[in-house]
Amino acid sequence: MCTDILFKEAIIAIRDCAFVTSDYPIILSFENHCCKKQQYKLAKYCDEYFGDLLCKEPLPDSPLVPGHPLPPPSQLKNKILIKNKRLKPEVEKQELELFLQGQLDLVDDEDAKEDASQATAAPKEAKSNPCTTITTPVSQPSLEDDKPLTAEERAFLYYQYTGATTHVHPVLSSYVNYCQPVKFQGFDVAEEKNVHHNMSSFSETMGLGYLKTQAIEFVNYNKRQMSRIYPKGARVDSSNYMPQVFWNAGCQMVSLNFQTSDLPMQLNQGKFEYNGNCGYLLKPDFMRRTDKTFDPFAESPVDGVIAAQVAVSVIAGQFLSDKKVGTYVEVDMYGLPTDTIRKEFRTRMIPGNGLNPQYNEEPFLFRKVVLPDLAVLRFGVFDENGKMLGQRILPLDGLQAGYRHISLRTEGNFPMSLPMLFCNIELKIYVPDGLGDLMDALSDPRAFLSAQEKREQQMKAMGIEASDIDTKALKGGKGGAKAGGAGAKPAAGAGGAAGAKKEEEALDFDPINLETLRAQKNFLKATKKQQKELESMRKKHMKERLSIQKGQCSAIEKVAKGKKEVLDDPKIKAIVTDQMKQWSEMMEKHRKEEWEMLKEHLKSQEDILKKLMEEEQASQIKKLEGKHEQAMKDMKANQAKLAVETAKDVASDKTLKTKADRDRRLKEKNQNNTKRFIEERKISAMKQGKQMDKLKKIHNEQMSALTKDIQMAIQFYENTEAEYKMWQKIEFFC
């Protein structure tokens, strides 16, 4: 039903346009219904017009053997691959040898049958074509009452599709390598064969069926092999299916009807736009790794992937329409089924303003996006009659938060010069219900710790003074209970709490950086001599420049005395040239001397600053160790106090009649106390060790930052000197 075009013209156009936008490989999928003679002609055309662009043989590092993975697209740049049915290797080799020797019969049995049936069944008006299958229809319509049909109409009437031919010319077969189509026999069969260069095509209905019943197996299949999804035959209006569900399963080739600029095509073009339009996108890590399992219908966060929360505020639009019409904006999310939200978020209608409507809507909140890597945002702008004025697809993994001007596209995804939306986009980590306070405490610990201060202020507002609040008594106490019982435990815990509080205070050190070190008296005193040395050298240079300047001026005045025309005087020109050379050499020497001195000063300052920083860091470590020692002393004192109280309680216990009973009870309680004391000291030591490691890590980072800053300053002078060497060396004064 389409206009005929020559295969030769098609591949010439492909050759000329193939790698204009991108160097990545192109796959030509042949729906081959030709006889062997015509197939040989196709192969010759491909070889002749594509030349070196045609990938006729597999790469040495990626042989066509079971278990060996496909080469990455980066190794196949500027290559054209052919996807066509292929003969079995032994048959292909045998037929290729026979063909090269001229002994291969190119007349197929199927072709002969087709020609025979065509000769008997086809009407005389239809010319025979050995490359198509024409058979007698099951029921012929009566042509007597109808007007005469043309030859083309008669050929179409008697045409019956019988599927692609299984007879392949050996030359064309030899050109097929990494895209070898095979009939799909099941995911278990494909996994058992483990042939990575075999690929299968699925209609959208069959693909959806496999997604419904074997979604995880489909994802695993696409980790190993390529799959192609094509629209079902019932889409005679060239409509499209939603490609997102197949992208979620990792299908590589999700074929659409490009002649239809509908929503699926907009999603397709928008998604692939954000990789330079090269036609390739890298799947997320968990969809490529064999040790990961991914369910494209998962509703809980995927292992290793942090769920996101997106809020979109549509503030205003600009140049949406040149007519005075009402406009509104729809914001949709497409991704996993649990992430997809459609037709739910839209702004209010702004009547009679297509130029600069102001929506100022509350944020549209997409509270939980399980898989941000596969999700895309769609902005659609419509007028009051439902006509689309513009749209834009934005992948979530490349989205920038903040206030953004989003330029719009047409339905065909062509850029529009003026129309755009002004939006505010917020991207956050998804926090489940009930964990909000915990996330707030983790994100801002200082604010969380100041909650007690806020409570104190609130009580003060009610007339309760801070002096009336006693928190010291909360550290512990017997509370009427026996020392050896439950009342004794808070005493030990109180000591640990006090130690922890002191440790927290010890961590609050002022940062040590270049600014604080350079402000110290020791540094200023040490660098005072360097400043004097630099000023002395600069004065010396200035004196030398003034002396040479004076001498050069006198020499010019002496030679030019009494002369009217001095500009063209060759003698004056020679003197000026010599003077410029002399001046340039002097300035070059001065600059180099100053740069060398500055670099030496910086290196000397680095040693001084490192020494000062080491002293400051040692002081901080000493303070922290002192705090740890004090905390440990307090803990040991509390533990000793508890041990004494335990002994007193056992001695005063009237239920213990004999000394042996008291000794056994005391031994039991001491064992329990010892176990608890060891655990408390172990926990305290671990906390103190972590704090010390954290402080040392900060110190190492500070020392690295100091060294880096000094090296950058030295590099600045070296770069300046290198740039000076590339300058025009001739200088002069005026």
C-alpha positions as CSV (number, residue, x, y, z in Angstrom):
1,M,0.0,0.0,0.0
2,C,3.1,2.2,0.1
3,T,5.0,3.9,-2.7
4,D,7.7,1.7,-4.1
5,I,11.3,2.9,-3.7
6,L,14.5,1.3,-4.8
7,F,16.6,-0.6,-2.3
8,K,19.7,1.0,-3.7
9,E,18.4,4.5,-3.2
10,A,17.4,3.7,0.4
11,I,20.8,2.4,1.4
12,I,22.6,5.3,-0.3
13,A,20.5,7.7,1.8
14,I,21.3,5.7,4.9
15,R,25.0,5.8,4.1
16,D,25.0,9.6,3.6
17,C,23.0,10.3,6.8
18,A,24.1,7.4,9.0
19,F,26.7,9.0,11.2
20,V,26.0,12.7,11.0
21,T,24.5,13.0,14.5
22,S,26.3,10.1,16.2
23,D,29.1,7.7,15.5
24,Y,27.3,4.9,17.3
25,P,26.4,1.8,15.2
26,I,23.2,1.5,13.1
27,I,21.2,-1.7,12.8
28,L,19.4,-2.4,9.5
29,S,16.5,-4.8,10.0
30,F,15.7,-6.5,6.7
31,E,12.2,-7.8,6.3
32,N,13.3,-10.1,3.6
33,H,10.8,-11.6,1.2
34,C,13.2,-11.8,-1.8
35,C,14.4,-14.9,-3.7
36,K,18.0,-15.9,-3.5
37,K,19.0,-14.0,-6.7
38,Q,17.5,-10.8,-5.4
39,Q,19.1,-11.4,-2.0
40,Y,22.5,-11.7,-3.6
41,K,21.8,-8.4,-5.3
42,L,20.9,-6.9,-1.8
43,A,24.2,-8.2,-0.4
44,K,26.2,-6.8,-3.4
45,Y,24.5,-3.3,-3.0
46,C,25.3,-3.3,0.7
47,D,28.9,-4.3,0.1
48,E,29.3,-1.8,-2.7
49,Y,27.7,1.3,-1.2
50,F,28.5,0.8,2.5
51,G,32.1,-0.3,1.9
52,D,34.1,-0.2,5.2
53,L,31.1,1.0,7.1
54,L,29.5,-2.5,6.8
55,C,30.4,-4.8,9.7
56,K,30.7,-8.1,7.7
57,E,32.7,-10.0,10.3
58,P,32.7,-10.2,14.1
59,L,35.3,-8.4,16.1
60,P,38.3,-10.5,17.2
61,D,37.5,-9.7,20.9
62,S,33.9,-10.6,20.5
63,P,33.5,-14.0,18.7
64,L,30.1,-15.5,17.9
65,V,30.3,-18.3,20.5
66,P,27.8,-19.2,23.2
67,G,28.4,-17.4,26.5
68,H,30.5,-14.6,25.1
69,P,28.9,-11.1,25.6
70,L,28.1,-8.7,22.8
71,P,30.6,-5.9,22.2
72,P,29.7,-2.5,23.6
73,P,28.5,0.1,21.1
74,S,31.7,2.1,21.6
75,Q,33.6,-0.7,19.8
76,L,31.3,-0.6,16.8
77,K,31.4,3.1,16.1
78,N,30.8,4.1,12.4
79,K,29.6,0.5,11.7
80,I,26.4,-0.7,10.0
81,L,25.0,-4.0,11.2
82,I,22.6,-6.2,9.2
83,K,19.7,-8.0,11.0
84,N,18.6,-10.8,8.7
85,K,17.9,-14.5,9.0
86,R,21.0,-16.5,8.9
87,L,21.8,-20.0,7.7
88,K,23.3,-22.6,10.0
89,P,27.1,-22.2,10.1
90,E,27.9,-25.4,8.4
91,V,25.3,-24.9,5.7
92,E,26.4,-21.3,5.2
93,K,30.1,-22.4,4.8
94,Q,29.2,-25.1,2.3
95,E,26.9,-23.0,0.2
96,L,29.3,-20.1,0.2
97,E,32.1,-22.4,-1.2
98,L,29.7,-23.7,-3.8
99,F,28.6,-20.2,-4.8
100,L,32.2,-19.0,-5.1
101,Q,32.9,-22.0,-7.4
102,G,29.8,-21.2,-9.4
103,Q,28.1,-24.5,-8.5
104,L,25.3,-23.2,-6.4
105,D,21.8,-23.4,-7.9
106,L,20.0,-20.1,-7.1
107,V,16.5,-21.3,-8.0
108,D,14.8,-22.3,-4.8
109,D,12.2,-25.0,-4.5
110,E,9.9,-22.6,-2.9
111,D,10.4,-20.1,-5.7
112,A,9.5,-22.8,-8.3
113,K,6.4,-23.6,-6.3
114,E,5.4,-20.0,-6.1
115,D,6.0,-19.5,-9.8
116,A,3.9,-22.6,-10.6
117,S,1.0,-21.5,-8.4
118,Q,1.2,-18.0,-9.8
119,A,1.0,-19.3,-13.4
120,T,-2.2,-21.2,-12.7
121,A,-3.9,-18.9,-10.2
122,A,-2.9,-15.4,-11.0
123,P,-5.0,-13.5,-13.6
124,K,-3.3,-12.5,-16.9
125,E,-3.2,-8.8,-15.9
126,A,-0.9,-9.5,-12.9
127,K,2.7,-9.8,-13.9
128,S,4.6,-12.7,-12.3
129,N,7.2,-11.8,-9.6
130,P,9.4,-14.6,-8.4
131,C,10.0,-12.6,-5.2
132,T,6.4,-12.5,-3.9
133,T,3.9,-15.1,-3.0
134,I,0.6,-14.9,-4.9
135,T,-1.9,-17.6,-4.4
136,T,-5.6,-18.0,-5.2
137,P,-7.8,-16.4,-2.6
138,V,-10.1,-18.7,-0.6
139,S,-13.2,-16.9,-2.0
140,Q,-13.0,-14.9,-5.2
141,P,-15.4,-12.0,-5.3
142,S,-17.5,-11.6,-8.4
143,L,-16.0,-9.0,-10.8
144,E,-18.9,-8.9,-13.2
145,D,-20.9,-6.2,-11.5
146,D,-17.8,-4.2,-10.4
147,K,-15.9,-1.8,-12.6
148,P,-12.6,-3.3,-14.1
149,L,-9.7,-3.5,-11.6
150,T,-6.2,-2.3,-12.4
151,A,-3.3,-4.7,-12.5
152,E,-2.0,-3.3,-9.2
153,E,-5.4,-3.8,-7.6
154,R,-5.7,-7.3,-8.9
155,A,-2.2,-8.2,-7.6
156,F,-3.2,-6.9,-4.2
157,L,-6.4,-8.8,-4.3
158,Y,-4.6,-12.1,-4.9
159,Y,-1.7,-11.4,-2.6
160,Q,-1.4,-13.6,0.5
161,Y,1.3,-13.1,3.1
162,T,3.2,-16.3,3.9
163,G,6.0,-14.9,6.2
164,A,9.6,-14.2,5.5
165,T,11.5,-16.7,3.4
166,T,13.7,-19.2,5.3
167,H,15.9,-19.5,2.2
168,V,18.8,-17.1,2.6
169,H,21.6,-16.5,0.1
170,P,24.9,-17.5,1.7
171,V,26.6,-14.1,0.9
172,L,23.8,-12.2,2.7
173,S,23.9,-14.7,5.5
174,S,27.6,-14.2,6.0
175,Y,27.0,-10.5,6.6
176,V,24.8,-11.2,9.7
177,N,26.8,-11.4,13.0
178,Y,25.7,-9.6,16.2
179,C,22.0,-9.3,15.2
180,Q,20.9,-12.8,14.3
181,P,17.1,-13.1,14.6
182,V,15.8,-16.4,15.9
183,K,12.4,-17.7,16.7
184,F,11.7,-17.2,20.4
185,Q,11.2,-20.6,22.1
186,G,11.1,-19.5,25.8
187,F,13.2,-17.8,28.3
188,D,14.5,-21.1,29.7
189,V,15.6,-22.3,26.3
190,A,17.3,-19.0,25.6
191,E,19.1,-19.1,29.0
192,E,20.2,-22.7,28.3
193,K,21.6,-21.9,24.9
194,N,23.2,-18.6,26.2
195,V,23.9,-17.3,22.7
196,H,24.2,-13.5,23.2
197,H,24.1,-12.6,19.5
198,N,20.7,-14.2,19.0
199,M,17.8,-11.8,19.3
200,S,14.0,-12.2,19.0
201,S,11.2,-9.9,18.0
202,F,7.9,-9.7,20.0
203,S,4.7,-8.0,19.0
204,E,3.4,-5.7,21.7
205,T,0.7,-8.1,22.7
206,M,3.1,-11.0,23.1
207,G,5.6,-8.7,24.9
208,L,2.8,-7.6,27.3
209,G,1.9,-11.2,27.9
210,Y,5.4,-12.2,28.8
211,L,5.6,-9.1,31.1
212,K,2.4,-10.2,32.8
213,T,3.5,-13.8,33.4
214,Q,7.4,-13.8,33.4
215,A,8.5,-10.2,34.1
216,I,11.7,-11.0,36.0
217,E,12.7,-13.6,33.3
218,F,12.2,-11.0,30.6
219,V,14.5,-8.6,32.4
220,N,17.2,-11.3,32.8
221,Y,16.8,-12.2,29.1
222,N,17.5,-8.5,28.2
223,K,20.6,-8.5,30.3
224,R,22.0,-11.1,28.0
225,Q,20.4,-10.6,24.6
226,M,18.6,-8.0,22.5
227,S,14.9,-8.0,22.0
228,R,12.7,-6.0,19.7
229,I,9.1,-5.0,20.3
230,Y,7.0,-3.9,17.3
231,P,3.4,-2.6,17.1
232,K,0.6,-5.1,16.7
233,G,-0.8,-5.5,13.2
234,A,-4.2,-4.2,14.3
235,R,-2.8,-0.7,14.5
236,V,-3.8,0.1,10.9
237,D,-4.0,3.8,11.8
238,S,-0.3,3.9,12.7
239,S,-1.0,4.6,16.4
240,N,1.5,3.6,19.0
241,Y,1.7,1.7,22.3
242,M,3.3,3.1,25.5
243,P,7.0,2.2,25.3
244,Q,7.6,2.9,29.0
245,V,6.5,-0.5,30.2
246,F,9.0,-2.2,27.8
247,W,11.8,0.2,28.8
248,N,11.1,-0.9,32.4
249,A,11.9,-4.5,31.4
250,G,15.1,-3.5,29.6
251,C,14.0,-4.1,26.0
252,Q,16.6,-2.5,23.8
253,M,14.6,-1.9,20.6
254,V,11.1,-0.6,21.3
255,S,9.8,0.1,17.8
256,L,7.2,2.8,17.2
257,N,5.4,4.3,14.2
258,F,7.5,7.5,13.7
259,Q,4.9,9.0,11.4
260,T,2.5,9.5,14.3
261,S,3.4,12.3,16.8
262,D,1.4,11.0,19.7
263,L,2.2,10.7,23.4
264,P,4.2,7.5,23.1
265,M,6.4,9.1,20.4
266,Q,6.9,12.2,22.5
267,L,8.0,10.0,25.4
268,N,10.4,8.2,23.1
269,Q,12.0,11.3,21.6
270,G,12.1,13.1,25.0
271,K,13.8,10.1,26.7
272,F,16.5,9.7,24.0
273,E,17.1,13.5,23.6
274,Y,19.1,13.6,26.8
275,N,22.1,11.6,25.5
276,G,23.0,13.8,22.6
277,N,20.4,12.2,20.3
278,C,22.9,9.4,19.8
279,G,20.2,6.7,19.8
280,Y,21.7,4.8,22.8
281,L,21.0,5.0,26.5
282,L,22.8,3.0,29.2
283,K,20.4,1.0,31.3
284,P,20.6,1.4,35.1
285,D,23.1,-0.8,36.9
286,F,20.6,-3.2,38.4
287,M,19.2,-4.0,35.0
288,R,22.6,-5.0,33.7
289,R,24.2,-6.9,36.5
290,T,23.6,-10.6,36.6
291,D,23.8,-10.7,40.4
292,K,20.8,-8.4,40.8
293,T,17.1,-9.3,40.5
294,F,14.7,-6.6,39.3
295,D,10.9,-6.8,39.1
296,P,9.6,-4.1,36.7
297,F,6.3,-4.1,38.7
298,A,8.0,-3.6,42.1
299,E,6.2,-1.3,44.5
300,S,8.9,-1.2,47.2
301,P,12.3,0.5,46.7
302,V,14.8,-1.5,44.7
303,D,17.9,-2.8,46.5
304,G,20.7,-0.2,46.2
305,V,18.4,2.5,44.7
306,I,17.1,5.4,46.8
307,A,13.5,6.4,46.2
308,A,12.9,10.0,45.4
309,Q,10.2,12.6,46.1
310,V,9.5,15.3,43.5
311,A,7.5,18.5,44.0
312,V,6.7,20.6,40.9
313,S,5.3,24.2,41.2
314,V,4.1,25.6,37.9
315,I,4.5,29.4,38.5
316,A,3.8,31.0,35.1
317,G,4.0,30.6,31.3
318,Q,5.4,32.8,28.6
319,F,4.4,33.2,25.0
320,L,2.2,30.1,25.1
321,S,-0.1,31.4,22.4
322,D,-0.5,34.5,20.3
323,K,-4.3,34.3,20.8
324,K,-6.4,35.5,23.7
325,V,-7.3,32.0,25.0
326,G,-7.4,30.3,28.3
327,T,-4.6,27.9,29.1
328,Y,-3.7,25.3,31.7
329,V,-0.8,22.9,32.4
330,E,-0.8,19.2,33.1
331,V,2.1,17.5,34.9
332,D,2.4,13.7,34.6
333,M,5.0,11.2,35.7
334,Y,5.8,8.1,33.7
335,G,8.0,5.2,35.0
336,L,7.4,2.0,36.8
337,P,3.6,1.2,37.1
338,T,3.7,2.3,40.8
339,D,5.5,5.6,39.8
340,T,3.2,6.4,36.8
341,I,0.7,9.2,37.6
342,R,-1.4,10.5,34.8
343,K,-4.2,13.0,34.4
344,E,-4.1,13.9,38.1
345,F,-2.2,17.1,38.4
346,R,-3.3,20.1,36.4
347,T,-3.3,23.8,37.0
348,R,-6.4,26.0,37.1
349,M,-7.5,27.6,33.8
350,I,-6.2,31.2,33.3
351,P,-8.9,32.7,30.9
352,G,-8.0,35.1,28.1
353,N,-4.3,35.1,28.5
354,G,-2.1,33.0,26.3
355,L,0.9,35.5,26.5
356,N,2.0,35.4,30.1
357,P,-0.5,33.5,32.4
358,Q,0.4,33.2,36.0
359,Y,-0.7,30.0,37.7
360,N,1.0,30.2,41.1
361,E,-0.2,26.7,41.9
362,E,0.5,24.7,45.0
363,P,3.3,22.2,44.4
364,F,2.3,19.0,42.6
365,L,3.8,16.3,44.9
366,F,4.9,13.0,43.5
367,R,5.5,11.6,47.0
368,K,7.3,8.3,46.2
369,V,9.2,7.6,43.0
370,V,10.6,4.1,43.5
371,L,12.9,4.1,40.5
372,P,14.0,7.7,39.5
373,D,16.4,6.3,36.8
374,L,13.5,5.1,34.7
375,A,11.0,7.9,35.4
376,V,10.3,11.0,33.2
377,L,8.2,14.1,33.9
378,R,5.9,15.4,31.2
379,F,4.6,18.9,31.0
380,G,1.7,19.5,28.7
381,V,0.2,22.9,27.9
382,F,-3.4,23.0,26.6
383,D,-5.8,25.8,25.6
384,E,-9.4,26.0,26.8
385,N,-10.5,23.7,23.9
386,G,-8.1,20.9,24.9
387,K,-5.7,21.7,22.0
388,M,-2.1,21.1,22.9
389,L,0.0,24.2,22.7
390,G,3.3,22.6,23.7
391,Q,4.9,19.8,25.7
392,R,8.2,18.7,27.2
393,I,9.6,15.4,28.4
394,L,12.3,15.6,31.1
395,P,14.0,12.4,32.4
396,L,14.1,12.5,36.2
397,D,17.7,11.3,36.5
398,G,19.0,14.4,34.7
399,L,16.6,16.9,36.3
400,Q,18.1,19.9,38.1
401,A,16.3,21.2,41.2
402,G,15.4,24.9,41.7
403,Y,13.7,27.5,39.6
404,R,13.8,26.6,35.9
405,H,12.6,28.0,32.6
406,I,11.4,24.9,30.6
407,S,11.3,25.6,26.9
408,L,8.4,23.7,25.2
409,R,8.3,21.5,22.1
410,T,5.7,20.9,19.5
411,E,3.7,17.6,19.3
412,G,6.4,16.4,16.9
413,N,9.1,17.3,19.5
414,F,10.4,20.2,17.4
415,P,11.8,23.1,19.5
416,M,9.6,26.2,19.8
417,S,11.5,29.5,20.0
418,L,9.5,31.4,22.6
419,P,6.9,29.3,24.6
420,M,8.2,28.2,28.0
421,L,7.1,27.5,31.5
422,F,8.6,28.9,34.7
423,C,8.6,26.2,37.4
424,N,10.1,25.4,40.7
425,I,11.3,21.8,41.1
426,E,12.2,20.2,44.4
427,L,14.0,16.9,44.6
428,K,14.2,15.0,47.9
429,I,14.8,11.6,49.3
430,Y,11.6,9.7,50.0
431,V,10.9,9.3,53.7
432,P,8.3,6.7,54.8
433,D,5.6,7.6,57.3
434,G,6.8,7.7,60.9
435,L,10.4,8.3,60.1
436,G,10.2,12.0,59.5
437,D,11.5,13.0,62.9
438,L,14.4,10.6,62.5
439,M,15.4,12.1,59.1
440,D,15.2,15.6,60.5
441,A,17.5,14.6,63.3
442,L,19.9,13.0,60.9
443,S,19.9,15.9,58.5
444,D,20.2,18.6,61.2
445,P,21.6,17.1,64.4
446,R,22.2,20.6,66.0
447,A,18.6,21.6,65.6
448,F,17.5,18.2,67.1
449,L,19.8,18.7,70.1
450,S,18.5,22.2,70.7
451,A,15.0,20.8,71.3
452,Q,15.6,21.0,75.1
453,E,16.5,24.7,74.7
454,K,13.3,25.3,72.8
455,R,11.3,23.6,75.6
456,E,13.1,25.8,78.1
457,Q,12.1,28.9,76.2
458,Q,8.5,27.7,76.0
459,M,8.4,27.1,79.7
460,K,9.9,30.5,80.3
461,A,7.1,32.0,78.3
462,M,4.7,30.4,80.7
463,G,6.5,32.1,83.7
464,I,8.8,29.3,84.7
465,E,12.3,30.4,85.3
466,A,15.3,28.3,84.3
467,S,16.6,28.3,87.9
468,D,13.4,26.4,88.9
469,I,14.3,23.5,86.5
470,D,16.6,21.0,88.1
471,T,18.1,18.5,85.7
472,K,21.0,17.4,87.9
473,A,18.8,15.3,90.0
474,L,17.8,13.3,86.9
475,K,21.3,11.9,86.6
476,G,20.5,9.0,88.9
477,G,19.6,8.2,92.5
478,K,18.3,5.4,94.4
479,G,14.7,6.6,94.3
480,G,13.8,4.5,97.3
481,A,14.9,1.3,95.7
482,K,17.7,-0.8,97.0
483,A,21.2,-0.1,95.8
484,G,21.7,-3.6,94.6
485,G,18.4,-3.6,92.7
486,A,17.0,-1.5,89.9
487,G,17.8,1.7,91.7
488,A,21.5,1.0,91.3
489,K,21.5,0.9,87.5
490,P,20.6,4.6,86.8
491,A,23.7,5.6,88.9
492,A,26.0,3.8,86.4
493,G,24.0,5.0,83.5
494,A,24.2,8.5,84.8
495,G,28.0,8.4,84.8
496,G,27.9,7.2,81.2
497,A,25.6,10.0,80.2
498,A,27.8,12.6,81.9
499,G,30.8,11.2,80.1
500,A,28.9,11.2,76.8
501,K,28.0,14.8,77.3
502,K,31.6,15.8,77.9
503,E,32.7,13.8,74.8
504,E,30.1,15.7,72.7
505,E,31.5,19.0,74.0
506,A,35.0,17.8,73.2
507,L,34.1,17.3,69.5
508,D,33.1,20.9,69.1
509,F,36.5,22.3,68.0
510,D,37.0,25.4,65.9
511,P,38.2,24.5,62.4
512,I,41.9,25.0,61.6
513,N,42.4,26.6,58.2
514,L,44.8,29.0,56.4
515,E,43.0,32.1,57.6
516,T,43.2,31.2,61.3
517,L,46.8,30.1,61.0
518,R,47.9,33.2,59.1
519,A,46.3,35.4,61.7
520,Q,48.5,33.9,64.5
521,K,51.4,36.0,65.9
522,N,54.0,33.3,65.2
523,F,53.2,33.3,61.5
524,L,53.1,37.0,61.2
525,K,56.5,37.2,63.0
526,A,58.0,34.5,60.8
527,T,56.8,36.1,57.6
528,K,57.7,39.7,58.5
529,K,61.3,39.1,57.2
530,Q,59.9,37.8,53.9
531,Q,57.8,40.9,53.4
532,K,60.8,43.1,54.0
533,E,62.9,41.0,51.6
534,L,60.2,41.3,48.9
535,E,59.8,45.1,49.4
536,S,63.6,45.5,49.2
537,M,63.8,43.6,45.9
538,R,60.9,45.6,44.4
539,K,62.6,48.9,45.4
540,K,65.8,47.7,43.8
541,H,63.9,46.8,40.6
542,M,62.2,50.1,40.5
543,K,65.5,52.0,41.0
544,E,67.0,50.0,38.1
545,R,64.0,50.7,35.8
546,L,64.2,54.4,36.6
547,S,67.9,54.5,35.9
548,I,67.6,52.7,32.5
549,Q,64.6,54.8,31.6
550,K,66.5,58.0,32.3
551,G,69.5,56.8,30.3
552,Q,67.4,55.7,27.3
553,C,65.5,59.0,27.2
554,S,68.8,61.0,27.3
555,A,70.3,58.9,24.5
556,I,67.2,59.5,22.3
557,E,67.2,63.3,23.0
558,K,70.9,63.5,22.2
559,V,70.6,61.8,18.8
560,A,67.3,63.6,17.9
561,K,68.7,67.0,18.8
562,G,68.4,69.4,15.9
563,K,66.6,67.0,13.6
564,K,63.1,67.8,12.3
565,E,62.2,64.3,11.1
566,V,63.0,61.8,13.7
567,L,60.3,59.1,13.0
568,D,62.0,57.8,9.9
569,D,65.6,58.3,11.0
570,P,67.3,54.9,10.7
571,K,69.8,55.7,13.5
572,I,67.0,56.6,15.9
573,K,65.1,53.4,14.9
574,A,68.2,51.3,15.6
575,I,68.6,52.9,19.0
576,V,65.0,52.5,19.9
577,T,65.1,48.8,18.9
578,D,68.2,48.3,21.1
579,Q,66.5,50.1,24.0
580,M,63.4,48.0,23.7
581,K,65.4,44.8,23.7
582,Q,67.4,46.0,26.7
583,W,64.1,47.0,28.5
584,S,62.4,43.7,27.7
585,E,65.4,41.7,29.0
586,M,65.4,43.7,32.2
587,M,61.7,43.3,32.8
588,E,61.9,39.5,32.1
589,K,64.7,39.3,34.7
590,H,62.7,41.3,37.2
591,R,59.6,39.2,36.8
592,K,61.5,35.9,37.1
593,E,63.3,37.1,40.2
594,E,60.0,38.2,41.8
595,W,58.3,34.9,40.9
596,E,61.1,32.8,42.3
597,M,61.2,34.7,45.5
598,L,57.4,34.4,45.9
599,K,57.5,30.7,45.3
600,E,60.4,30.3,47.8
601,H,58.4,32.3,50.3
602,L,55.3,30.1,49.8
603,K,57.4,27.0,50.3
604,S,58.8,28.4,53.5
605,Q,55.4,29.5,54.6
606,E,54.1,26.0,54.0
607,D,56.6,24.6,56.5
608,I,55.6,27.2,59.1
609,L,51.9,26.7,58.6
610,K,52.3,22.9,58.8
611,K,54.1,23.2,62.1
612,L,51.5,25.6,63.5
613,M,48.7,23.3,62.3
614,E,50.4,20.3,63.9
615,E,50.6,22.2,67.2
616,E,46.9,23.2,67.0
617,Q,45.9,19.6,66.1
618,A,48.0,18.2,68.9
619,S,46.3,20.6,71.3
620,Q,42.9,19.4,70.1
621,I,43.8,15.7,70.5
622,K,45.2,16.4,73.9
623,K,42.0,18.1,75.0
624,L,39.9,15.2,73.6
625,E,42.1,12.7,75.3
626,G,41.7,14.6,78.6
627,K,37.9,14.6,78.2
628,H,38.0,10.8,77.5
629,E,40.2,10.2,80.5
630,Q,37.8,12.3,82.7
631,A,34.8,10.4,81.4
632,M,36.4,7.1,82.0
633,K,37.4,8.2,85.6
634,D,33.8,9.3,86.2
635,M,32.5,5.9,84.9
636,K,35.0,4.0,87.1
637,A,34.0,6.1,90.1
638,N,30.3,5.4,89.5
639,Q,31.0,1.7,89.0
640,A,33.1,1.5,92.3
641,K,30.3,3.3,94.1
642,L,27.8,0.8,92.8
643,A,30.1,-2.1,93.9
644,V,30.3,-0.7,97.4
645,E,26.5,-0.1,97.6
646,T,26.0,-3.7,96.3
647,A,28.2,-5.0,99.1
648,K,26.3,-2.9,101.7
649,D,22.9,-4.1,100.4
650,V,24.0,-7.8,100.6
651,A,25.4,-7.3,104.2
652,S,22.1,-5.7,105.4
653,D,19.9,-8.2,103.7
654,K,18.1,-10.0,106.6
655,T,17.0,-12.8,104.4
656,L,20.5,-14.1,104.2
657,K,21.1,-16.1,107.4
658,T,24.6,-17.4,107.1
659,K,27.9,-16.0,105.9
660,A,28.1,-18.6,103.1
661,D,24.7,-17.3,101.8
662,R,25.9,-13.7,101.9
663,D,29.1,-14.6,100.1
664,R,27.3,-16.5,97.4
665,R,24.8,-13.6,96.8
666,L,27.7,-11.1,96.8
667,K,29.7,-13.2,94.3
668,E,26.6,-13.4,92.0
669,K,25.9,-9.7,92.2
670,N,29.6,-8.9,91.6
671,Q,29.7,-11.1,88.6
672,N,26.6,-9.4,87.1
673,N,28.1,-6.0,87.9
674,T,31.5,-6.9,86.4
675,K,29.8,-8.1,83.2
676,R,27.9,-4.9,82.9
677,F,30.9,-2.7,83.8
678,I,33.0,-4.4,81.0
679,E,30.2,-3.8,78.5
680,E,29.9,-0.1,79.5
681,R,33.6,0.4,79.3
682,K,33.7,-1.4,75.9
683,I,30.9,0.8,74.5
684,S,32.6,3.9,75.9
685,A,36.0,2.9,74.4
686,M,34.3,2.3,71.0
687,K,32.6,5.7,71.1
688,Q,35.8,7.4,72.1
689,G,37.8,5.6,69.4
690,K,35.3,6.7,66.8
691,Q,35.5,10.3,68.0
692,M,39.3,10.2,67.9
693,D,39.3,8.6,64.4
694,K,36.9,11.3,63.3
695,L,39.0,14.1,64.7
696,K,42.2,12.6,63.1
697,K,40.4,12.3,59.8
698,I,39.4,16.0,60.0
699,H,43.0,16.8,60.8
700,N,44.3,14.9,57.8
701,E,41.8,16.7,55.6
702,Q,42.9,20.0,57.0
703,M,46.5,19.2,56.4
704,S,45.7,18.1,52.8
705,A,43.7,21.2,52.2
706,L,46.6,23.4,53.5
707,T,49.1,21.6,51.2
708,K,46.7,21.9,48.3
709,D,46.2,25.6,48.8
710,I,49.9,26.3,48.9
711,Q,50.5,24.1,45.8
712,M,47.8,26.0,44.0
713,A,49.4,29.3,44.9
714,I,52.8,28.1,43.6
715,Q,51.1,26.7,40.5
716,F,49.6,30.1,39.9
717,Y,53.0,31.7,39.7
718,E,54.3,28.8,37.5
719,N,51.3,29.2,35.2
720,T,51.9,33.0,35.0
721,E,55.5,32.4,34.1
722,A,54.5,29.8,31.4
723,E,52.0,32.3,30.0
724,Y,54.7,35.0,30.0
725,K,57.0,32.8,27.9
726,M,54.3,32.7,25.2
727,W,53.9,36.5,25.2
728,Q,55.5,38.9,22.8
729,K,58.8,39.4,24.6
730,I,59.4,42.9,23.2
731,E,58.3,45.6,25.8
732,F,58.7,49.3,26.0
733,F,57.8,52.2,28.3
734,C,56.2,55.4,27.3
